[in-house]
Amino acid sequence: MLVDSHIHSSFSDGVYSPQEIWKKVKEKDLGGWALTDHDTMDGVEEARRWGEISHPERLFVPGCEFSTHHPVVGEVHILAYFAHFYEKILPLLEIYRQSRFQRAKVMVDLLRREGYRLAWDELVMRYENKPLGRMHIARALVEAGYFSSPSQAFQGLLDNGGRCYVPRKEIRTEDVIIAIREAGGWPVLAHPVFLAEEENHRYVREWIDRGMVGIEYRHPRVSESVSAFLLGEYRSLFLVSGSDFHDAEGERDLGKYGVPRVFWEKFFEKSHEKGPRDCFSL
């Protein structure tokens, strides 16, 4: 049974609660899943509790996803996984949360100049205490009748380089990797589409030296040819796979991506014995 290692809930920019995700995980006959909300661990305890009560036979992995900056590659996403305790990562998550809020405000102002009038106060109230991001804004644009889907709202407007796109605060990739390791977590490179370019692989080696332990080698945005290369080139790392599930648009991918549950169980076992840095070989 597969464990989907990349799923978002309503605690960040997903639309389903952890309880609803558990139901979908069971329907897809997955062996478990990892909650990897953007810049928050707020949904972890609810997800863990529902798993223990309703699905004790399935595996749950606490995690989150960080957006980082690299001077050459640009935006790089890092998944952070934890066995049990994640309190030491919370101060960094708060920095990210404040940065997201300020960025979203600027994007809404830019949208207003383009003729897309969103009520900022209503947006803040609706997503109170959540890491406000582009997906939330895109959904608000759909609800306001400007677009038919969030993906349409991104095209040329909110996507990287779009007219109302605002870059994130530049927090370096290596600094986040180090922070995750110091907090007792396992840093894993997410959906590395930029590794289609051969020269970018040198940065992976640098990140491994900083403490990165794995790569998300299969993902809806990663081509099969790149996935096959990653599987061969980085087989000594912890290679995960996830659907990056957020909403109904991602239903087709849920259940298709993941790694066998036994891989996660062995990784947990070895991490307890040796620490995550020495758990590469499964």
N, C-alpha and C positions, 0 to 999 in steps of 0.2 A: 504493500500500500504506500502511496506517495504522500509526502509531506510538502505542502505548498509553503514556500519560505518567504512569501512577499504578498501580504494582504493588508489593505487599509480599511479602517472602520469609520463610523460616524464621529469618532473622537478626533479625527483630523478631516480629511477631505473625501472619505468614503461616505456612502449613504446608508449602510446597514450597521446596526448595532452588533456588538460581539455575539449576543444571543442569536441574532438572525444569521450571522456568518456561520456559527456552529451548525445551524440547521442546513445551510447550503453545503458545508463541508461533509456532513453526513450524506446528503442527497447525492453528492459527487463521489461518495465512497473513498474519500481521502483518509489517510492514516493520521492526519493532523495538519496543523498550520502554524505559521508564525504571524503575529500581529506586528506590523512594521509601520505604524502611523508616522506621519511627518512631524518631527520635532516634539513629540510628546509620548509619554508612557502612561497617560491617564486612563486608557482603556484596558490596561493589562490585568488589573485585579478583577474587573468584571468578567473579562474573557476567561481568566483562570478559574474563577468561581463557577461559571456556567459549565466549563469543561469538567471540573471535578464532580459536579452534581449530575450532569446529564450525559457526559461522554467520557467517562473515566478510561475507556479502552483506547482513546485516541490521544495523540501527543499535542501539547500546546507549548509554543516557544515564545517567550516575551522578547520584544524587539522594538526598534524604531528606525527611521530613515533620516539621514542628514544630507543636506545639500551643501557641498563644499566648492571651493574655487581652486583651480590650478592655473598658473599663468600661461600655460601653453594649451592644455586641453580645454580649459574653460570650466563649465559646471560639471562636477563629478559627485555622484551620489554614493554614500556609504551606508550600508545596513549595519546596525549594531544589534547583536543578539546577547541575551543574558540567561544564565541558568536560573537564578532565583533573585538575587539582590541587585538592584539597579539605582539605588538612592544617590550614589556618587556622580551619576551622569545628570541629575536633575538641574544643577546650576547651569550647565552648558545648554540644556534644553530651554531654560528661561531666557537666556541670551538670544537664542533662535526665535523664541516666541515674540519677544519685543521687536526684533528685527523684521519679522513677518508682518506684524501689525503696522509698523511705519511704512513698509514697502507697499502694502495693500492700499493704504490711504493715498499714497502718491499715484498709484495706478487708477484708482477710482476718480481722482481729480483729472487725470489725463483722459479717461473715458468720457468724462463730462464735456471736455473741450471738443471731443470728437462727436458729440451729440447723443452719447449713451448716458442717460441720467439715472444713476443709481443713488438711493438714499443711504449715505454712509452710516448714519445713526441706526437705521434699521438693520443694516448688514452686521454691525457690531453687536447689536442686541441678539440677533438670531444666532450668531456664532460665538457668543460669550464664552470666554475661557477656552476657546479652541484656537489652534494655530491657523489663523486666517491666511488663505493662500489663493492662488490663481484659479483653482478649481471652484472654490466657493464663489468667486466673482463671476466665473463663466456660467455657473448654474443660475446666479441671480440675473444675468443677462438673458438667459433662456426664459426664465420665469417672467421677465419684463416684456417678453415678446420680440426681442431683437434678433434672436437666433433660434434655430430648431433643435440644436444639441450643443452640449458643452464643447465638443471637439470643433464644431463650426465656429464657436466664439473665439477659440484659440487662433485660428488660421489668420495670420497677418495682423492680429490685434494683440493677443496675450502671449503668443508663443515667443520663443527666444528671438529677439530681433524685431518683434512686432511693434506696431505704432504706439501701443500703450504698455509695452513691456518695461519693467524696471529691474535692473540687475539686483541680485541679493547682496547683502553685506558680505564682503570677501573674507571668509574664514577658510584658511588653507586646509587642503586635504590632509596633509601629514599631521597637522595639529589636531584635527578631529580623530584621526586614527590613534594617536597617542592618548588623547583624552578618553577614548572608549576603552583602551587597554588598561589605563590607570584606574578606570571605574570598574574593572573586572569583567568587561564585555569582550565580544569577539567582532572585530571589524571585518566586513565583507564588502567587496566592490560590487555595486549594483549595476544592472543592465549596461555593461560596458560597450556600447555601440562604437565608441571611438577606437576600440581595439581592432577595428577593421583596417586601420592604418598601422602598418608594421612598425613605424618609428615610435609610436606611442607606447609600445610594450616596455620600453626602458623605464617608464615611470612606474609601472607595476612592480618592477624589481625594487625600486626605491621605497615604495609603500610597504612592500613585504619586509624590508629592512627596518621600517618604522613600527612594524607589529601587525600589519594586515594578515589575516589568516585564510581568507577565502575569496572566491569570485562567484557571482551569479552568472553561471555560464549559459543557462537557458532562460529565455524571457521572450515575451511576444515581440519585442523590438529588436532582439538579437537574431541575426540571420543564422540559418542552419550551418552554413559554412564556417562562420565565426565560432559558433558553439562547438563544432567538431574540432576546430583548431585549439580552442581553450581547453577542451577535455583532454587533448593530448599534451599540450604544452605545460599545463598547470595541474597535472594529475596529482601532484604531491600536496596541493592545497585542498581546503574544504570547499568543494564545488557544490553550490546550491542552485535551486531552480524555483522560480515563482511566477505567478500569473500577473502580479501587480494589480490585483483585483480591487476595484473601487465601487462599481455600480453595474447597472443592467447591461451597459455596453461591454463589460468584461465577462459576462456570463459564459461566453463561448470558450474562454481560456481557462476558467476555473475547472480544475480536474485534469487538465492536460499538462500542467507544469508541476514539477516537484521532484524530489529525490526519495528513494526508498527510506521508510521510517528507520530501518536498521542503521542507516548512515548517521542520522541524528543521534540515535541512542548510543552508538559507538563514540561519537564526538563528545557527547555529554560525559560518558564514562571516562574517556581519556582526559578530558579537561579537568575532572575532579582529581585524577591521579597525577597529572603533570602540569596543569595550567594550559590555557588556550594556545599559547605560542608554540607548544610542542605537539599539537594535535593534528598536524597536517595530513599524515598518512592514515587513511581509513582502510 
